[in-house]
């Protein structure tokens, strides 16, 4: 399921939310725009860090499409 969500976000250029477990065992939630998917890594722009990052696929515990907000603040 996670792979399907990542592939969909990559193909459509959508922001995807992930829950990620890093090397130190810390769990974080990130909003990313995926640029490259390969077997081991996801290269993406991280909205929280405002920088390009590499995420190991095995560390991505969950993924979901970013829900669009409605309203004048968008």
N, CA, C, O and CB atoms as a CASP TS submission, in Angstrom:
PFRMAT TS
TARGET T0000
AUTHOR 0000-0000-0000
METHOD Language model
MODEL 1
PARENT N/A
ATOM      1  N   UNK     1       0.823  -1.204   0.000  1.00  0.00           N
ATOM      2  CA  UNK     1       0.000   0.000   0.000  1.00  0.00           C
ATOM      3  C   UNK     1       0.865   1.267   0.000  1.00  0.00           C
ATOM      4  O   UNK     1       0.580   2.210  -0.737  1.00  0.00           O
ATOM      5  CB  UNK     1      -0.935  -0.001   1.214  1.00  0.00           C
ATOM      6  N   UNK     2       1.914   1.291   0.818  1.00  0.00           N
ATOM      7  CA  UNK     2       2.796   2.457   0.881  1.00  0.00           C
ATOM      8  C   UNK     2       3.409   2.716  -0.489  1.00  0.00           C
ATOM      9  O   UNK     2       3.444   3.858  -0.947  1.00  0.00           O
ATOM     10  CB  UNK     2       3.906   2.251   1.942  1.00  0.00           C
ATOM     11  N   UNK     3       3.894   1.663  -1.147  1.00  0.00           N
ATOM     12  CA  UNK     3       4.505   1.827  -2.470  1.00  0.00           C
ATOM     13  C   UNK     3       3.526   2.407  -3.482  1.00  0.00           C
ATOM     14  O   UNK     3       3.910   3.228  -4.314  1.00  0.00           O
ATOM     15  CB  UNK     3       5.033   0.492  -2.976  1.00  0.00           C
ATOM     16  N   UNK     4       2.265   1.987  -3.419  1.00  0.00           N
ATOM     17  CA  UNK     4       1.257   2.509  -4.345  1.00  0.00           C
ATOM     18  C   UNK     4       1.041   4.003  -4.137  1.00  0.00           C
ATOM     19  O   UNK     4       0.940   4.762  -5.100  1.00  0.00           O
ATOM     20  CB  UNK     4      -0.069   1.758  -4.173  1.00  0.00           C
ATOM     21  N   UNK     5       0.971   4.416  -2.891  1.00  0.00           N
ATOM     22  CA  UNK     5       0.769   5.841  -2.579  1.00  0.00           C
ATOM     23  C   UNK     5       1.975   6.658  -3.033  1.00  0.00           C
ATOM     24  O   UNK     5       1.815   7.742  -3.593  1.00  0.00           O
ATOM     25  CB  UNK     5       0.526   6.042  -1.060  1.00  0.00           C
ATOM     26  N   UNK     6       3.180   6.146  -2.794  1.00  0.00           N
ATOM     27  CA  UNK     6       4.386   6.855  -3.220  1.00  0.00           C
ATOM     28  C   UNK     6       4.435   6.985  -4.741  1.00  0.00           C
ATOM     29  O   UNK     6       4.744   8.057  -5.261  1.00  0.00           O
ATOM     30  CB  UNK     6       5.640   6.131  -2.709  1.00  0.00           C
ATOM     31  N   UNK     7       4.137   5.914  -5.447  1.00  0.00           N
ATOM     32  CA  UNK     7       4.152   5.951  -6.912  1.00  0.00           C
ATOM     33  C   UNK     7       3.116   6.921  -7.453  1.00  0.00           C
ATOM     34  O   UNK     7       3.387   7.654  -8.404  1.00  0.00           O
ATOM     35  CB  UNK     7       3.904   4.558  -7.483  1.00  0.00           C
ATOM     36  N   UNK     8       1.939   6.932  -6.859  1.00  0.00           N
ATOM     37  CA  UNK     8       0.887   7.846  -7.306  1.00  0.00           C
ATOM     38  C   UNK     8       1.314   9.302  -7.093  1.00  0.00           C
ATOM     39  O   UNK     8       1.150  10.132  -7.987  1.00  0.00           O
ATOM     40  CB  UNK     8      -0.434   7.559  -6.556  1.00  0.00           C
ATOM     41  N   UNK     9       1.854   9.609  -5.928  1.00  0.00           N
ATOM     42  CA  UNK     9       2.321  10.963  -5.645  1.00  0.00           C
ATOM     43  C   UNK     9       3.421  11.391  -6.593  1.00  0.00           C
ATOM     44  O   UNK     9       3.454  12.538  -7.040  1.00  0.00           O
ATOM     45  CB  UNK     9       2.810  11.061  -4.220  1.00  0.00           C
ATOM     46  N   UNK    10       4.318  10.473  -6.899  1.00  0.00           N
ATOM     47  CA  UNK    10       5.419  10.752  -7.836  1.00  0.00           C
ATOM     48  C   UNK    10       4.881  11.030  -9.236  1.00  0.00           C
ATOM     49  O   UNK    10       5.267  12.017  -9.863  1.00  0.00           O
ATOM     50  CB  UNK    10       6.411   9.568  -7.877  1.00  0.00           C
ATOM     51  N   UNK    11       3.995  10.169  -9.729  1.00  0.00           N
ATOM     52  CA  UNK    11       3.448  10.344 -11.088  1.00  0.00           C
ATOM     53  C   UNK    11       2.655  11.639 -11.225  1.00  0.00           C
ATOM     54  O   UNK    11       2.741  12.317 -12.248  1.00  0.00           O
ATOM     55  CB  UNK    11       2.555   9.160 -11.455  1.00  0.00           C
ATOM     56  N   UNK    12       1.892  11.977 -10.209  1.00  0.00           N
ATOM     57  CA  UNK    12       1.014  13.150 -10.273  1.00  0.00           C
ATOM     58  C   UNK    12       1.673  14.435  -9.785  1.00  0.00           C
ATOM     59  O   UNK    12       1.106  15.517  -9.935  1.00  0.00           O
ATOM     60  CB  UNK    12      -0.223  12.897  -9.464  1.00  0.00           C
ATOM     61  N   UNK    13       2.854  14.328  -9.206  1.00  0.00           N
ATOM     62  CA  UNK    13       3.530  15.513  -8.683  1.00  0.00           C
ATOM     63  C   UNK    13       2.853  16.092  -7.457  1.00  0.00           C
ATOM     64  O   UNK    13       2.955  17.289  -7.188  1.00  0.00           O
ATOM     65  CB  UNK    13       3.609  16.563  -9.744  1.00  0.00           C
ATOM     66  N   UNK    14       2.158  15.237  -6.709  1.00  0.00           N
ATOM     67  CA  UNK    14       1.416  15.689  -5.535  1.00  0.00           C
ATOM     68  C   UNK    14       2.275  15.628  -4.274  1.00  0.00           C
ATOM     69  O   UNK    14       3.225  14.850  -4.185  1.00  0.00           O
ATOM     70  CB  UNK    14       0.155  14.845  -5.349  1.00  0.00           C
ATOM     71  N   UNK    15       1.924  16.455  -3.318  1.00  0.00           N
ATOM     72  CA  UNK    15       2.559  16.373  -2.002  1.00  0.00           C
ATOM     73  C   UNK    15       1.998  15.143  -1.298  1.00  0.00           C
ATOM     74  O   UNK    15       0.790  14.904  -1.292  1.00  0.00           O
ATOM     75  CB  UNK    15       2.315  17.683  -1.154  1.00  0.00           C
ATOM     76  N   UNK    16       2.900  14.372  -0.706  1.00  0.00           N
ATOM     77  CA  UNK    16       2.540  13.138  -0.017  1.00  0.00           C
ATOM     78  C   UNK    16       3.002  13.234   1.431  1.00  0.00           C
ATOM     79  O   UNK    16       4.111  13.693   1.706  1.00  0.00           O
ATOM     80  CB  UNK    16       3.166  11.896  -0.721  1.00  0.00           C
ATOM     81  N   UNK    17       2.158  12.805   2.346  1.00  0.00           N
ATOM     82  CA  UNK    17       2.539  12.773   3.755  1.00  0.00           C
ATOM     83  C   UNK    17       3.107  11.399   4.069  1.00  0.00           C
ATOM     84  O   UNK    17       2.551  10.382   3.655  1.00  0.00           O
ATOM     85  CB  UNK    17       1.327  13.101   4.681  1.00  0.00           C
ATOM     86  N   UNK    18       4.214  11.370   4.803  1.00  0.00           N
ATOM     87  CA  UNK    18       4.790  10.095   5.210  1.00  0.00           C
ATOM     88  C   UNK    18       5.071  10.103   6.708  1.00  0.00           C
ATOM     89  O   UNK    18       5.281  11.156   7.311  1.00  0.00           O
ATOM     90  CB  UNK    18       6.082   9.803   4.419  1.00  0.00           C
ATOM     91  N   UNK    19       5.069   8.935   7.283  1.00  0.00           N
ATOM     92  CA  UNK    19       5.585   8.725   8.629  1.00  0.00           C
ATOM     93  C   UNK    19       6.859   7.937   8.436  1.00  0.00           C
ATOM     94  O   UNK    19       6.863   6.870   7.821  1.00  0.00           O
ATOM     95  CB  UNK    19       4.547   7.974   9.580  1.00  0.00           C
ATOM     96  N   UNK    20       7.945   8.479   8.970  1.00  0.00           N
ATOM     97  CA  UNK    20       9.277   7.981   8.664  1.00  0.00           C
ATOM     98  C   UNK    20      10.042   7.658   9.937  1.00  0.00           C
ATOM     99  O   UNK    20      10.005   8.414  10.908  1.00  0.00           O
ATOM    100  CB  UNK    20      10.047   8.998   7.830  1.00  0.00           C
ATOM    101  N   UNK    21      10.738   6.524   9.921  1.00  0.00           N
ATOM    102  CA  UNK    21      11.601   6.125  11.020  1.00  0.00           C
ATOM    103  C   UNK    21      13.044   6.317  10.572  1.00  0.00           C
ATOM    104  O   UNK    21      13.503   5.646   9.648  1.00  0.00           O
ATOM    105  CB  UNK    21      11.331   4.646  11.455  1.00  0.00           C
ATOM    106  N   UNK    22      13.770   7.241  11.230  1.00  0.00           N
ATOM    107  CA  UNK    22      15.144   7.525  10.804  1.00  0.00           C
ATOM    108  C   UNK    22      16.147   6.548  11.421  1.00  0.00           C
ATOM    109  O   UNK    22      15.768   5.653  12.176  1.00  0.00           O
ATOM    110  CB  UNK    22      15.523   8.958  11.177  1.00  0.00           C
ATOM    111  N   UNK    23      17.416   6.727  11.096  1.00  0.00           N
ATOM    112  CA  UNK    23      18.470   5.805  11.558  1.00  0.00           C
ATOM    113  C   UNK    23      18.600   5.759  13.079  1.00  0.00           C
ATOM    114  O   UNK    23      19.005   4.741  13.640  1.00  0.00           O
ATOM    115  CB  UNK    23      19.801   6.205  10.957  1.00  0.00           C
ATOM    116  N   UNK    24      18.258   6.852  13.735  1.00  0.00           N
ATOM    117  CA  UNK    24      18.343   6.898  15.197  1.00  0.00           C
ATOM    118  C   UNK    24      17.086   6.347  15.869  1.00  0.00           C
ATOM    119  O   UNK    24      16.990   6.330  17.096  1.00  0.00           O
ATOM    120  CB  UNK    24      18.583   8.326  15.658  1.00  0.00           C
ATOM    121  N   UNK    25      16.128   5.899  15.066  1.00  0.00           N
ATOM    122  CA  UNK    25      14.899   5.333  15.608  1.00  0.00           C
ATOM    123  C   UNK    25      13.836   6.359  15.948  1.00  0.00           C
ATOM    124  O   UNK    25      12.854   6.037  16.617  1.00  0.00           O
ATOM    125  CB  UNK    25      15.213   4.549  16.818  1.00  0.00           C
ATOM    126  N   UNK    26      14.020   7.595  15.493  1.00  0.00           N
ATOM    127  CA  UNK    26      13.027   8.647  15.731  1.00  0.00           C
ATOM    128  C   UNK    26      11.960   8.595  14.644  1.00  0.00           C
ATOM    129  O   UNK    26      12.267   8.446  13.461  1.00  0.00           O
ATOM    130  CB  UNK    26      13.699  10.050  15.769  1.00  0.00           C
ATOM    131  N   UNK    27      10.715   8.718  15.059  1.00  0.00           N
ATOM    132  CA  UNK    27       9.610   8.710  14.120  1.00  0.00           C
ATOM    133  C   UNK    27       9.189  10.153  13.849  1.00  0.00           C
ATOM    134  O   UNK    27       8.956  10.925  14.780  1.00  0.00           O
ATOM    135  CB  UNK    27       8.420   7.868  14.664  1.00  0.00           C
ATOM    136  N   UNK    28       9.092  10.510  12.563  1.00  0.00           N
ATOM    137  CA  UNK    28       8.681  11.862  12.198  1.00  0.00           C
ATOM    138  C   UNK    28       7.621  11.802  11.110  1.00  0.00           C
ATOM    139  O   UNK    28       7.532  10.832  10.356  1.00  0.00           O
ATOM    140  CB  UNK    28       9.890  12.698  11.729  1.00  0.00           C
ATOM    141  N   UNK    29       6.829  12.847  11.047  1.00  0.00           N
ATOM    142  CA  UNK    29       5.853  12.985   9.965  1.00  0.00           C
ATOM    143  C   UNK    29       6.365  14.076   9.042  1.00  0.00           C
ATOM    144  O   UNK    29       6.740  15.159   9.492  1.00  0.00           O
ATOM    145  CB  UNK    29       4.409  13.322  10.510  1.00  0.00           C
ATOM    146  N   UNK    30       6.379  13.786   7.757  1.00  0.00           N
ATOM    147  CA  UNK    30       6.901  14.733   6.766  1.00  0.00           C
ATOM    148  C   UNK    30       5.912  14.899   5.627  1.00  0.00           C
ATOM    149  O   UNK    30       5.126  14.002   5.321  1.00  0.00           O
ATOM    150  CB  UNK    30       8.266  14.263   6.222  1.00  0.00           C
ATOM    151  N   UNK    31       5.970  16.063   5.011  1.00  0.00           N
ATOM    152  CA  UNK    31       5.240  16.330   3.768  1.00  0.00           C
ATOM    153  C   UNK    31       6.294  16.451   2.689  1.00  0.00           C
ATOM    154  O   UNK    31       7.180  17.302   2.772  1.00  0.00           O
ATOM    155  CB  UNK    31       4.335  17.639   3.862  1.00  0.00           C
ATOM    156  N   UNK    32       6.202  15.593   1.664  1.00  0.00           N
ATOM    157  CA  UNK    32       7.243  15.554   0.639  1.00  0.00           C
ATOM    158  C   UNK    32       6.651  15.620  -0.763  1.00  0.00           C
ATOM    159  O   UNK    32       5.516  15.205  -0.999  1.00  0.00           O
ATOM    160  CB  UNK    32       8.083  14.292   0.788  1.00  0.00           C
ATOM    161  N   UNK    33       7.447  16.151  -1.685  1.00  0.00           N
ATOM    162  CA  UNK    33       7.138  16.103  -3.119  1.00  0.00           C
ATOM    163  C   UNK    33       8.232  15.241  -3.741  1.00  0.00           C
ATOM    164  O   UNK    33       9.406  15.612  -3.744  1.00  0.00           O
ATOM    165  CB  UNK    33       7.074  17.569  -3.782  1.00  0.00           C
ATOM    166  N   UNK    34       7.830  14.091  -4.265  1.00  0.00           N
ATOM    167  CA  UNK    34       8.775  13.073  -4.725  1.00  0.00           C
ATOM    168  C   UNK    34       9.296  13.406  -6.119  1.00  0.00           C
ATOM    169  O   UNK    34       8.529  13.730  -7.026  1.00  0.00           O
ATOM    170  CB  UNK    34       8.113  11.687  -4.724  1.00  0.00           C
ATOM    171  N   UNK    35      10.617  13.319  -6.269  1.00  0.00           N
ATOM    172  CA  UNK    35      11.257  13.554  -7.562  1.00  0.00           C
ATOM    173  C   UNK    35      11.837  12.286  -8.160  1.00  0.00           C
ATOM    174  O   UNK    35      11.846  12.134  -9.382  1.00  0.00           O
ATOM    175  CB  UNK    35      12.345  14.586  -7.421  1.00  0.00           C
ATOM    176  N   UNK    36      12.320  11.371  -7.331  1.00  0.00           N
ATOM    177  CA  UNK    36      12.895  10.125  -7.830  1.00  0.00           C
ATOM    178  C   UNK    36      12.510   8.979  -6.908  1.00  0.00           C
ATOM    179  O   UNK    36      12.609   9.079  -5.685  1.00  0.00           O
ATOM    180  CB  UNK    36      14.434  10.233  -7.949  1.00  0.00           C
ATOM    181  N   UNK    37      12.068   7.888  -7.525  1.00  0.00           N
ATOM    182  CA  UNK    37      11.806   6.645  -6.793  1.00  0.00           C
ATOM    183  C   UNK    37      12.722   5.584  -7.364  1.00  0.00           C
ATOM    184  O   UNK    37      12.753   5.373  -8.576  1.00  0.00           O
ATOM    185  CB  UNK    37      10.297   6.209  -6.893  1.00  0.00           C
ATOM    186  N   UNK    38      13.464   4.919  -6.507  1.00  0.00           N
ATOM    187  CA  UNK    38      14.205   3.752  -6.968  1.00  0.00           C
ATOM    188  C   UNK    38      14.021   2.645  -5.938  1.00  0.00           C
ATOM    189  O   UNK    38      13.270   2.820  -4.978  1.00  0.00           O
ATOM    190  CB  UNK    38      15.724   4.084  -7.184  1.00  0.00           C
ATOM    191  N   UNK    39      14.675   1.540  -6.113  1.00  0.00           N
ATOM    192  CA  UNK    39      14.454   0.391  -5.248  1.00  0.00           C
ATOM    193  C   UNK    39      14.696   0.637  -3.773  1.00  0.00           C
ATOM    194  O   UNK    39      13.982   0.093  -2.930  1.00  0.00           O
ATOM    195  CB  UNK    39      15.309  -0.705  -5.684  1.00  0.00           C
ATOM    196  N   UNK    40      15.684   1.441  -3.449  1.00  0.00           N
ATOM    197  CA  UNK    40      16.094   1.614  -2.055  1.00  0.00           C
ATOM    198  C   UNK    40      15.742   2.977  -1.461  1.00  0.00           C
ATOM    199  O   UNK    40      15.542   3.092  -0.252  1.00  0.00           O
ATOM    200  CB  UNK    40      17.564   1.401  -1.945  1.00  0.00           C
ATOM    201  N   UNK    41      15.667   4.008  -2.301  1.00  0.00           N
ATOM    202  CA  UNK    41      15.520   5.372  -1.790  1.00  0.00           C
ATOM    203  C   UNK    41      14.424   6.153  -2.505  1.00  0.00           C
ATOM    204  O   UNK    41      14.031   5.853  -3.633  1.00  0.00           O
ATOM    205  CB  UNK    41      16.832   6.113  -1.917  1.00  0.00           C
ATOM    206  N   UNK    42      13.955   7.166  -1.792  1.00  0.00           N
ATOM    207  CA  UNK    42      13.034   8.154  -2.343  1.00  0.00           C
ATOM    208  C   UNK    42      13.747   9.496  -2.233  1.00  0.00           C
ATOM    209  O   UNK    42      14.128   9.909  -1.137  1.00  0.00           O
ATOM    210  CB  UNK    42      11.630   8.159  -1.585  1.00  0.00           C
ATOM    211  N   UNK    43      13.927  10.172  -3.351  1.00  0.00           N
ATOM    212  CA  UNK    43      14.485  11.524  -3.337  1.00  0.00           C
ATOM    213  C   UNK    43      13.318  12.488  -3.460  1.00  0.00           C
ATOM    214  O   UNK    43      12.503  12.386  -4.377  1.00  0.00           O
ATOM    215  CB  UNK    43      15.539  11.740  -4.495  1.00  0.00           C
ATOM    216  N   UNK    44      13.249  13.428  -2.520  1.00  0.00           N
ATOM    217  CA  UNK    44      12.081  14.298  -2.467  1.00  0.00           C
ATOM    218  C   UNK    44      12.432  15.639  -1.850  1.00  0.00           C
ATOM    219  O   UNK    44      13.434  15.790  -1.152  1.00  0.00           O
ATOM    220  CB  UNK    44      10.957  13.636  -1.679  1.00  0.00           C
ATOM    221  N   UNK    45      11.567  16.611  -2.134  1.00  0.00           N
ATOM    222  CA  UNK    45      11.653  17.899  -1.458  1.00  0.00           C
ATOM    223  C   UNK    45      10.825  17.784  -0.185  1.00  0.00           C
ATOM    224  O   UNK    45       9.643  17.446  -0.244  1.00  0.00           O
ATOM    225  CB  UNK    45      11.149  19.082  -2.377  1.00  0.00           C
ATOM    226  N   UNK    46      11.432  18.061   0.958  1.00  0.00           N
ATOM    227  CA  UNK    46      10.754  17.991   2.246  1.00  0.00           C
ATOM    228  C   UNK    46      10.216  19.384   2.587  1.00  0.00           C
ATOM    229  O   UNK    46      10.984  20.336   2.721  1.00  0.00           O
ATOM    230  CB  UNK    46      11.718  17.468   3.365  1.00  0.00           C
ATOM    231  N   UNK    47       8.912  19.493   2.724  1.00  0.00           N
ATOM    232  CA  UNK    47       8.289  20.791   3.010  1.00  0.00           C
ATOM    233  C   UNK    47       8.653  21.303   4.404  1.00  0.00           C
ATOM    234  O   UNK    47       8.764  22.513   4.601  1.00  0.00           O
ATOM    235  CB  UNK    47       6.770  20.685   2.879  1.00  0.00           C
ATOM    236  N   UNK    48       8.839  20.407   5.370  1.00  0.00           N
ATOM    237  CA  UNK    48       9.192  20.837   6.721  1.00  0.00           C
ATOM    238  C   UNK    48      10.620  21.367   6.797  1.00  0.00           C
ATOM    239  O   UNK    48      10.863  22.396   7.426  1.00  0.00           O
ATOM    240  CB  UNK    48       9.020  19.686   7.696  1.00  0.00           C
ATOM    241  N   UNK    49      11.547  20.690   6.176  1.00  0.00           N
ATOM    242  CA  UNK    49      12.955  21.091   6.208  1.00  0.00           C
ATOM    243  C   UNK    49      13.295  22.122   5.129  1.00  0.00           C
ATOM    244  O   UNK    49      14.354  22.748   5.163  1.00  0.00           O
ATOM    245  CB  UNK    49      13.843  19.869   6.043  1.00  0.00           C
ATOM    246  N   UNK    50      12.384  22.284   4.179  1.00  0.00           N
ATOM    247  CA  UNK    50      12.590  23.190   3.040  1.00  0.00           C
ATOM    248  C   UNK    50      13.897  22.881   2.320  1.00  0.00           C
ATOM    249  O   UNK    50      14.698  23.767   2.022  1.00  0.00           O
ATOM    250  CB  UNK    50      12.586  24.653   3.508  1.00  0.00           C
ATOM    251  N   UNK    51      14.080  21.591   2.052  1.00  0.00           N
ATOM    252  CA  UNK    51      15.304  21.127   1.395  1.00  0.00           C
ATOM    253  C   UNK    51      15.050  19.765   0.757  1.00  0.00           C
ATOM    254  O   UNK    51      14.102  19.061   1.104  1.00  0.00           O
ATOM    255  CB  UNK    51      16.487  21.048   2.407  1.00  0.00           C
ATOM    256  N   UNK    52      15.923  19.415  -0.183  1.00  0.00           N
ATOM    257  CA  UNK    52      15.847  18.090  -0.776  1.00  0.00           C
ATOM    258  C   UNK    52      16.429  17.086   0.204  1.00  0.00           C
ATOM    259  O   UNK    52      17.445  17.342   0.850  1.00  0.00           O
ATOM    260  CB  UNK    52      16.593  18.037  -2.137  1.00  0.00           C
ATOM    261  N   UNK    53      15.770  15.939   0.303  1.00  0.00           N
ATOM    262  CA  UNK    53      16.190  14.883   1.216  1.00  0.00           C
ATOM    263  C   UNK    53      16.087  13.536   0.515  1.00  0.00           C
ATOM    264  O   UNK    53      15.374  13.372  -0.474  1.00  0.00           O
ATOM    265  CB  UNK    53      15.337  14.895   2.506  1.00  0.00           C
ATOM    266  N   UNK    54      16.830  12.575   1.068  1.00  0.00           N
ATOM    267  CA  UNK    54      16.724  11.178   0.635  1.00  0.00           C
ATOM    268  C   UNK    54      16.159  10.374   1.797  1.00  0.00           C
ATOM    269  O   UNK    54      16.633  10.474   2.929  1.00  0.00           O
ATOM    270  CB  UNK    54      18.120  10.605   0.171  1.00  0.00           C
ATOM    271  N   UNK    55      15.149   9.584   1.502  1.00  0.00           N
ATOM    272  CA  UNK    55      14.520   8.735   2.505  1.00  0.00           C
ATOM    273  C   UNK    55      14.695   7.284   2.089  1.00  0.00           C
ATOM    274  O   UNK    55      14.435   6.931   0.938  1.00  0.00           O
ATOM    275  CB  UNK    55      13.015   9.088   2.680  1.00  0.00           C
ATOM    276  N   UNK    56      15.130   6.448   3.010  1.00  0.00           N
ATOM    277  CA  UNK    56      15.213   5.022   2.724  1.00  0.00           C
ATOM    278  C   UNK    56      13.791   4.470   2.717  1.00  0.00           C
ATOM    279  O   UNK    56      13.002   4.741   3.622  1.00  0.00           O
ATOM    280  CB  UNK    56      16.115   4.273   3.773  1.00  0.00           C
ATOM    281  N   UNK    57      13.477   3.691   1.684  1.00  0.00           N
ATOM    282  CA  UNK    57      12.117   3.175   1.566  1.00  0.00           C
ATOM    283  C   UNK    57      11.731   2.302   2.744  1.00  0.00           C
ATOM    284  O   UNK    57      10.574   2.308   3.165  1.00  0.00           O
ATOM    285  CB  UNK    57      11.968   2.393   0.285  1.00  0.00           C
ATOM    286  N   UNK    58      12.679   1.553   3.281  1.00  0.00           N
ATOM    287  CA  UNK    58      12.348   0.683   4.410  1.00  0.00           C
ATOM    288  C   UNK    58      11.984   1.486   5.655  1.00  0.00           C
ATOM    289  O   UNK    58      11.343   0.955   6.563  1.00  0.00           O
ATOM    290  CB  UNK    58      13.518  -0.246   4.716  1.00  0.00           C
ATOM    291  N   UNK    59      12.383   2.757   5.712  1.00  0.00           N
ATOM    292  CA  UNK    59      12.053   3.608   6.846  1.00  0.00           C
ATOM    293  C   UNK    59      10.698   4.286   6.736  1.00  0.00           C
ATOM    294  O   UNK    59      10.222   4.869   7.710  1.00  0.00           O
ATOM    295  CB  UNK    59      13.101   4.641   7.008  1.00  0.00           C
ATOM    296  N   UNK    60      10.067   4.222   5.567  1.00  0.00           N
ATOM    297  CA  UNK    60       8.750   4.840   5.389  1.00  0.00           C
ATOM    298  C   UNK    60       7.700   3.848   5.878  1.00  0.00           C
ATOM    299  O   UNK    60       7.439   2.832   5.234  1.00  0.00           O
ATOM    300  CB  UNK    60       8.497   5.243   3.883  1.00  0.00           C
ATOM    301  N   UNK    61       7.105   4.159   7.025  1.00  0.00           N
ATOM    302  CA  UNK    61       6.156   3.252   7.666  1.00  0.00           C
ATOM    303  C   UNK    61       4.745   3.416   7.131  1.00  0.00           C
ATOM    304  O   UNK    61       3.980   2.452   7.089  1.00  0.00           O
ATOM    305  CB  UNK    61       6.157   3.472   9.156  1.00  0.00           C
ATOM    306  N   UNK    62       4.392   4.634   6.719  1.00  0.00           N
ATOM    307  CA  UNK    62       3.051   4.911   6.208  1.00  0.00           C
ATOM    308  C   UNK    62       3.129   6.082   5.245  1.00  0.00           C
ATOM    309  O   UNK    62       4.020   6.926   5.336  1.00  0.00           O
ATOM    310  CB  UNK    62       2.054   5.211   7.367  1.00  0.00           C
ATOM    311  N   UNK    63       2.177   6.116   4.319  1.00  0.00           N
ATOM    312  CA  UNK    63       2.111   7.216   3.347  1.00  0.00           C
ATOM    313  C   UNK    63       0.657   7.462   2.985  1.00  0.00           C
ATOM    314  O   UNK    63      -0.147   6.535   2.889  1.00  0.00           O
ATOM    315  CB  UNK    63       2.951   6.898   2.070  1.00  0.00           C
ATOM    316  N   UNK    64       0.342   8.732   2.788  1.00  0.00           N
ATOM    317  CA  UNK    64      -1.002   9.083   2.334  1.00  0.00           C
ATOM    318  C   UNK    64      -0.947  10.366   1.519  1.00  0.00           C
ATOM    319  O   UNK    64      -0.056  11.199   1.686  1.00  0.00           O
ATOM    320  CB  UNK    64      -1.969   9.241   3.532  1.00  0.00           C
ATOM    321  N   UNK    65      -1.913  10.498   0.645  1.00  0.00           N
ATOM    322  CA  UNK    65      -2.013  11.691  -0.190  1.00  0.00           C
ATOM    323  C   UNK    65      -2.339  12.889   0.699  1.00  0.00           C
ATOM    324  O   UNK    65      -3.150  12.791   1.619  1.00  0.00           O
ATOM    325  CB  UNK    65      -3.094  11.512  -1.301  1.00  0.00           C
ATOM    326  N   UNK    66      -1.705  14.002   0.415  1.00  0.00           N
ATOM    327  CA  UNK    66      -1.981  15.246   1.142  1.00  0.00           C
ATOM    328  C   UNK    66      -3.374  15.717   0.758  1.00  0.00           C
ATOM    329  O   UNK    66      -3.683  15.853  -0.426  1.00  0.00           O
ATOM    330  CB  UNK    66      -0.907  16.349   0.828  1.00  0.00           C
ATOM    331  N   UNK    67      -4.204  15.964   1.740  1.00  0.00           N
ATOM    332  CA  UNK    67      -5.547  16.473   1.475  1.00  0.00           C
ATOM    333  C   UNK    67      -5.458  17.958   1.171  1.00  0.00           C
ATOM    334  O   UNK    67      -4.791  18.714   1.877  1.00  0.00           O
ATOM    335  CB  UNK    67      -6.498  16.210   2.677  1.00  0.00           C
ATOM    336  N   UNK    68      -6.122  18.350   0.139  1.00  0.00           N
ATOM    337  CA  UNK    68      -6.134  19.780  -0.209  1.00  0.00           C
ATOM    338  C   UNK    68      -7.021  20.532   0.764  1.00  0.00           C
ATOM    339  O   UNK    68      -8.116  20.090   1.112  1.00  0.00           O
ATOM    340  CB  UNK    68      -6.624  20.000  -1.667  1.00  0.00           C
ATOM    341  N   UNK    69      -6.528  21.658   1.183  1.00  0.00           N
ATOM    342  CA  UNK    69      -7.309  22.511   2.075  1.00  0.00           C
ATOM    343  C   UNK    69      -8.197  23.409   1.237  1.00  0.00           C
ATOM    344  O   UNK    69      -7.814  23.855   0.155  1.00  0.00           O
ATOM    345  CB  UNK    69      -6.390  23.353   3.001  1.00  0.00           C
ATOM    346  N   UNK    70      -9.370  23.664   1.745  1.00  0.00           N
ATOM    347  CA  UNK    70     -10.238  24.602   1.035  1.00  0.00           C
ATOM    348  C   UNK    70     -10.382  25.852   1.890  1.00  0.00           C
ATOM    349  O   UNK    70     -10.444  25.778   3.117  1.00  0.00           O
ATOM    350  CB  UNK    70     -11.637  23.966   0.722  1.00  0.00           C
ATOM    351  N   UNK    71     -10.434  26.964   1.246  1.00  0.00           N
ATOM    352  CA  UNK    71     -10.587  28.211   1.968  1.00  0.00           C
ATOM    353  C   UNK    71      -9.675  29.284   1.413  1.00  0.00           C
ATOM    354  O   UNK    71      -8.831  29.000   0.563  1.00  0.00           O
ATOM    355  CB  UNK    71     -10.312  28.004   3.437  1.00  0.00           C
ATOM    356  N   UNK    72      -9.828  30.499   1.875  1.00  0.00           N
ATOM    357  CA  UNK    72      -9.064  31.620   1.330  1.00  0.00           C
ATOM    358  C   UNK    72      -7.580  31.581   1.672  1.00  0.00           C
ATOM    359  O   UNK    72      -6.793  32.270   1.023  1.00  0.00           O
ATOM    360  CB  UNK    72      -9.644  32.902   1.822  1.00  0.00           C
ATOM    361  N   UNK    73      -7.170  30.794   2.674  1.00  0.00           N
ATOM    362  CA  UNK    73      -5.762  30.755   3.079  1.00  0.00           C
ATOM    363  C   UNK    73      -4.909  29.884   2.186  1.00  0.00           C
ATOM    364  O   UNK    73      -3.685  29.893   2.316  1.00  0.00           O
ATOM    365  CB  UNK    73      -5.648  30.268   4.487  1.00  0.00           C
ATOM    366  N   UNK    74      -5.507  29.141   1.291  1.00  0.00           N
ATOM    367  CA  UNK    74      -4.748  28.225   0.433  1.00  0.00           C
ATOM    368  C   UNK    74      -3.915  28.962  -0.571  1.00  0.00           C
ATOM    369  O   UNK    74      -3.215  28.339  -1.369  1.00  0.00           O
ATOM    370  CB  UNK    74      -5.673  27.280  -0.283  1.00  0.00           C
TER
END
